[in-house]
Amino acid sequence: MSKSEIFITNAINISAQSFYPRNYDPKYLFVRDGMLNCPVLSEYVIGDIKGGSTPPAYFFYKSNGIPFIKTAAVSRHFINTNDLQRINENFHNTTIKRSITHPYDIIYTMTGKFMGKAAMCPPTISEMNMSQNSVVIHTATPKEAAFLTIYLNSKINRIQVRGSYSITKQKYLNQGKIAQLKVMKYEKKYDLLMERYIKAFDNYYTSIQEIKKFIEAFDTKNNLPFSDEVQFGFSVSPSTLDKCMLCPNYYRPDVDETISSVIGDRTVTGFNVEAIKKGDEIGSENYLEDGVPFIKTSDIMNFDVDYEPDCYSAESTIYQLEQEIRCGDIIFTKDGKPGEVAIIQEDDKIIISSGLVKYRPENETERYWLFLLLTSKYGKSYFKKWFVLASTMLHLRADFFNDFKIPEISDYIRDSFILPLKKAFETKKKCYDEIIKIKTTVEDSFTNPDTDLNI
């Protein structure tokens, strides 16, 4: 929800070209006037800034094809590799070849509530494409791309963008205005920091790939038959119908087969109900531009959460809601898109929305074992089994928490999955911290030239 702001401007400053009050905000004018002698973004761009395009629905695939990114999957500095779609390769190479994106190209969002976020294409994706709500920016070197990514996400640029966008039905920043954005000059003094940024950036996405490999290896090892594809053609005996659940997925044979194949003859336990805490809504009237991150279902990203989301709340809200999210807690979605899973890796304060559930594992071993179960086909089977469609949205029934079975941990599981998963998460966290430390230092140097870059 927008907040009202009142400020006074001199009538002589008002231009006939624009009557948007935000163009006369003192903060915007201060940034605009202070950057008059700075270069513009187009001076760093190879070729032109190219906008994407959304293919027809029949060119989207479940698994094979070229990765395709929506604006919702672009955060500040990172893309959510778990929220990519796949499109027809020929369409990618012909009709929308203008926006083909390679590693270290910058993806910049230009429309709607996600407008103004920048992230580089990771090295783990050789080619990708994007919707019409984003642009791709090619630079001469990865170091320049990393520097511009930091600048485009900075508070200075956010103030500049605030006075630059147009409004049709929603916020809109066209390619021409993006090209003319003022940017800080890239200087040699940033070289070493940018090299470190890129190394941490590479290792961050490599660790995500490692985590995915362990999930896939678990599915393969157990020969799990569950498929995300809709199942047609199976029959159910009337005597097996349960009046508590009349959704087809509940009776899919591959759902039961997948669950049974993991459990086998192992001893099982269930969730500790006292460790489960559902999220809360705070109301759009309480959204702030800064404060405690308010995490929605769309903010689960790369097996963690987005600590720079679109919505924030006052710190006092945490105490009113009695939410206590700690490093190591498991978060997963129960509404909208059930089954998105994350391990909280920060001790920073956050608030989770009502579409999310927090579970606090008893120890480190349970944490990674439960993460593996929830993200594998085993967990997806349970999510499919217990979701219902209500008010045009998917919801997870409370029966899920009572039905979910956690098999005992064997030595093989501990050595082959849990310990390597822990290592991959630790690597990802270390790289994330490095990226945040570097970007914070570089941002500080924009306003304080004496900032020590030798961190």
N, C-alpha and C positions, 0 to 999 in steps of 0.2 A: 504494500500500500504506500502511496506517495505521501510524503510529509510536506506540510506547508512551510515555506520559507519567505521571510520578508527582508528585503534590502532596498536601499535607496541608490539610484543612479542619476547622474547628471543628464538632463534632457539632450544636451549637445552630443552625447555619446550614442544616442539611439539612432540606428541605421534603418533606412527604408527597406533594406534587403531582408531584415529579420526582425520580427516583433516578439520572438520567444524571450520571455523574461530571463531564462537561464543564461542567455548570451551576455547578460549584463551583471551576472553574479560577480562580486568582487574577486572571488577565488579564481574564476575562469579568466577574468581580465588580467589578473596578476600573472597567471601562467602564460597567457597569450602574449602579453607585452614583454615578459621576461625571456621568451624564446624567439623573439623576432629574428635574431641573427643565427639561429640554429638551422642545420640542414633539414630537409624534408625527407620523408620515408622513401620516396621514389628515387632518391640519389643512391640508395643502397640496393635497389631492386634490379635484378637481371631480367630484362624483358618487361612485361607489364604485370600488374596485379590481376589475377584471373579469378572470376567467380565460378562456383560450382553449379551443379544442376541435378535435380532429382530424377532418376530414371522412372519409367512406368513400372507399376507394381509387378508385372510379370517378369521383369528383369532382376528381381531380388530373389536370392537363393538362401537356403538354410545353412549350407556349409561351404560348398565350393564357390569360387568366384573371387573377384577383387575386393579387398576391404573397402568399406564405404562408411564415412563418419558423418553423424548428425551433430548439430550444434550442442545438443544436450550432453554429448560425450566429450566436449572440449572444456577443460578447466584451465585455471591459470597455471601455465607451465607443463601441464600433463594432459594426456588424452586417456580416456577409459577404454583400454583394450578389450574389456569384457562387454562393451556396449557397441561393438562395430557390427555392421550388417555386411552382406556380400552381394555384389552385383555382377551382371553379365560382363565377361572380359572384353568381348567385341564392342559392346556399347561404350565401355570405358576407354578403349583404344581409338575409337572413331568419333562418336557423337560428342563426348565430353572430354576429349583428349586435352583440351586447353587447361583443364584443372588437374591433370595428373600430378600427383604429389609423391616425392621421394624423400628418403631420410634427410633430416635437418632442414627441409622446407618448413616455413612457418604457416600454420593454419590460424586464421584470424576470423572470429565470428563478427557478423555485421548486421544482424537483425534480431529484434525481439528482446526478451528478458536476458538472453545469453550474450547479447551484443558486447563486444569489446574484450574478449578473452583470447589470449594467444598461447599456442603450444607448438613445439616442433614435432614433426613426424618422427617416430622412434626408429632406430636402426633395425629393429626386429621386423619391420614392415617394409618390404622392398618397394612397393607401389600401393597407393591408395587414391581414393577420390572423395568428393564431398558434396553436400547438398548446396542448394542455391543460397543458403543463409550464411555461407562462409566464403573466404577467399584464400588462395594460396599465394605465398610470397617467396620467390626464389632469391637468394642472396649469393654473393661471390664465394663466401666461405662459411663453414659451420660456426666459426667464432663470431662472425657478424650476426648470424642468425640467432645464436644464443644471447648475444647482447641486446638485439632488438626485441627478442621475446621478453627479456627482463624489463626493458623500457615500456613496451606496449602494455604490460600488466601492472606497471607502476602507478602509484597514486597520482603522480603528475599527469600521466597520459589519460587517466580516467577523468580527471578534471577537464582536460582538453577535449576529450570525446564528448563530454557532457554538453559542451557548447557547440559541437560540430554536427551532431546527428539531425536528421529530419524526422518528421512524424507523418506517416500516411495512416495506416490502420495500426501500426506499431512503430517502434523505434527503428530507424534505418540509416546505415552509414554506407554510402555507395563507394565503389572502387576509386572514383576521383577524389573524394574527400579523404579516404584512407591514404592514398598516395601523397596527399598534401599535408598529412599530419606532421607537425614538427617533432623531431627526435633529437636526443642527445648525440653528440658526435662520438663515434667510436675511435678510441685512441689506443696506441700501443701499450699503454700502462694496464689495459684490461686483458692483455693476451693470456697471461698465466692463469688468471681467474677463469677465463672462458674455457681454457683447456681443461681445468679441473671440473668446471660445470659439465662439459660434454662427456668427460669420463664417468662422472657420477650419473649423468643422464643415461648413458649407454648401459651401465651396470644395473640401474634401476629397472629398466625394461627387460634386461636379461634375467634378472631374478624373478620377474613376473612370469616369463616363459618357463623358468624352472618349476615354479609352483604349479603351473598348468600341466607340465609334463608328469609331475607326481600324481595329479588327479587322474590324468589319462592312463597312467601306469596302473593305478589302483583299479580303474574300470576294466582294463585289459586282463590284469592278473585274476580277477574274479569272474571273468567272462560275463559281465553284466549285460543282459539283453535289452534293457530299457532304451527306448528311442524317443527323442523329442517330437518326432513326426506323429501326426494324429493317426491313431489306429482305427482302421475300418474293418468290418467283416467278422468280428468275433461275436460269439453267441454266449448268452448267460442263462443258466437254468433259473426259472422263476423262484425256485426254492432257496436260491442263494441271495435273492434281492433283500436288501436291508433297508427298512423304512427310514433309517437315520441318514442315509446317503443315497441319492438317486442320480448321481452324476456318472456318466460313462467311464471316466478315468478310474473311478473307484473299483470297477470290475475288469479293467484291462488285464489280461493274463500276464503281459510282460512286467507290469508293476509288481505283482506278487512274486513272480519268478526272480526279479532283481533283488527284492528284499530278502527272499528266502536264500538266495545264493550267497549273500554276504553273512547272514546269520548262521546258516548251517546248524551245527550242533553246539555252537558256542553259548556260553552263559551271557545273558544280556541284562542290562539295566535300562533305566529311562532317564529323562530330564529330572534334575532336582528342581521341583516346582518353586522352591523358595529362592532359587537363583535366577528366576525368570522375571523380567520387568518390561512391561509394554510402554511404549512412548506416549507422548501427549501432544495435543495441538495447542498453539499459543495464540492463534488468531492473527490474520494478516494486519490488523490494526496495531499489533505489537512488533511488527518487523522493523528492524533497524538496519542501517548501512554498515555499522560496526558494532562490535560487542561479542557475545558468545555465539559461535556458529550454531545455527539451527539446521539440523541434518534431516533432509527429506529422503524418500526412497530413491530419488534420482541422484543423490549425493554419495551413494556407495560406489567407490571407484578403485579399481585395481586391488581388490581384497582389503581395502581400508576405506576411510571416508574422506571427503573433500573438506579440508580445513579452511578453504576460502570459498564457501558456497554463496548463493545469491541472497540468502536471508540470514539475519542475525537477530539476537534478542538481548535484553538487559540481563546482567548477571543475577539479579534478584530472582529472575524467573526460575533458575535452577533450584533454589531453596523452596519456592512456592510449589513446584512440581515434585520435589523430593527425588529428583533424578541424580544418580551418582554413577557416571560413566568413568571407568578406569582403564588404564593401559592393560591390555590382555583380555578385555571383555570381547565376547563374540556378538556381533550385530547381524541380524538378517531381516529381510523384508517379509511382511505377512500380507500386505495389501498392494494392489496395483500390479506388481510383477513379483510374485512370491518366489523366494529362493535365492535372492542376491545376498551373498555372505561376505562379511568382513571381520578382520581382527583389528581391534583398536590398538594402534601403535604409538599413541601420544597420551601424555597425562594432562594435556590441555583440556579445559572445560568445553563441553559441547552439550547440546540438547537434542534428543531424538524425537522425531514426529510420531504420531499415532500409528503410522504404517510400518513401524520398525519394532523389533523385539531385541532386548538385551539379555544375554545369558552369561553368567559369571562362572567359568570353569573352576573346579577346585584346585587344579594344579596345571603346570605347563603341558604335561603329557595329555591330559584330557582336552586341553585347548586345541592342540593340533590334530588330535584324533577326531574330535567332534567337527572341526573345520573340514577335514578330509571327507567325513561321512556326509556332511551337509552339501558340499560342493560336487560330490561325485554323482553318478547315476543313481546310487542308493538313496541319497538325499532328495534328488529330483523326483524319484518315484513317490516318496512320501509327500512332497509338495504337490505333485499332480493329483495324488490320491485324495487329498483333503482340501483342495481349493474349490470354491463355489463362485458363481457369477451373480453379483447383486448390485443394483444401481449402476449398471454398465461397467463395473470394476471387479477384478478378481479379489477374493478375500480368502484367507486361510482360516479354516475352522479351528476352534480350540481343541478339537479331538486330535489334531496333529501332535500336540504336546504330550498327550496321554498315550498315543499310539507309537511314537517314535522310539525305536529300540537301539540301544548303544551296545554293540558286542564287546566282549572283553578284548584286551590288547595282547596280542602274541608278541614273542620276541622278534619275529620276522617283521611285523607291522612297525614295531618301535624302531628297529634298525634301518629298515628299507624306506619308511615313509615319515614317521614322526620326527626323527632327528634331522634328516635332510630338509624337511619342511621348515623346521625351526631355523636352520642355517640360512635358507633362502629368504625367510621373512626378516631375519636380522640384517642380511645384506641389503635388502630393499629399504629398510628403515635407515641404515647408515647412509645410503646414497641419497635418500630423501632429505635427511638432515643436512647433508653437504650442499645440495641444491638450494635449500632454503637459506642456509648461512651465506652462500655466495650472492644470491639474489638480494638479500637484505643489505649486504655490504655495498653492492653496486648501486642499489636504490639510494642509499644514504649519500653516496658520492655525487649524485645528481644535484643535491641541495647543499652539500658540504664538500668542496674540492679538497679539503685537508683530510678526508677520510682515509684511514690506513687500509690499503688494499692487500697488505701482506698478512692475511689471516691464516 
